[in-house]
């Protein structure tokens, strides 16, 4: 058997920025900071972005900062709508 230890490193912020640039909504810098700190791989960030894009589409939002992200509920899988669309 051959065993090799591989050290996984955090995703560089530049990679997160490029990934977020592909989103249909503008991701603000403070939210990118959270993604870099909290989510260790792009798959988790992709899940958050897909949920966030759907939520933004339902609520007519084009740009998301950290506060909007936290109040949206998408981090916990919730689809909370704002009073704009009710």
Number of C-alpha atoms within 10 A of each C-alpha: 3 3 5 6 5 6 6 8 8 11 15 10 14 11 12 17 17 10 14 20 12 11 14 16 18 15 21 14 13 12 18 19 14 11 22 20 12 11 14 15 15 15 10 12 19 14 14 18 21 14 20 26 21 15 21 21 13 15 17 12 16 12 13 20 14 17 10 14 17 13 12 22 16 20 15 10 12 11 15 13 15 15 7 9 8 6
